[in-house]
Amino acid sequence: MYLDLNNLGTDSATDFQVKKVCVNDDIDDWFDIFIQGFGITAKHSERIKTLRYIYTELINEENQLFHMYLGIYKNKPSVCCSTFAKNGNVGIYDLATIPDMRRKRLASSMINSILNQFRSDGNRFAVATATDSGELLFTKLGFTPVGKFPLYKISQGIVR
């Protein structure tokens, strides 16, 4: 999915703020939301530890192409996402909302806030990959679908 940032809206939820992740406490909150939002089970904890290590290294790099964000609603971290920006384009990844905070326009408020900042910084286009439920959100924000990726799942040793 893609969006010309000149067509970006400004919708925002009340009592909501976006915070760039910079310190370990924020990383803990980010991964808590990521795990809850995607329904990740304990059996994948080693993979999450690896991902956390990689993401922590990326946000500490000097080039700062990769960013992680928290959406805070009524003083509670509730939404997370990451971005990678280069050459006038920004990709949105890992968008997740904790289940009891869904349907409050928090994810769309976060995306609008982040992308408005990237537009102000001179970026022109945003891209995203989305689940079926995420596709509806991105479409409402003005993104245009351009293709589908098959999702494969390994279950009992069989790729489905």
Secondary structure, 3 states (H helix, E strand, C coil): CEEEHHHCCCCCCCCEEEEECCCHHHHHHHHHHHHHHHCCCHHHHHHHHHHHHHHHHHHCCCCCCEEEEEEEECCEEEEEEEEEEECCEEEEEEEEECHHHCCCCHHHHHHHHHHHHHHHCCCCEEEECCCHHHHHHHHHCCCECCCCCCCCCEECCEEC
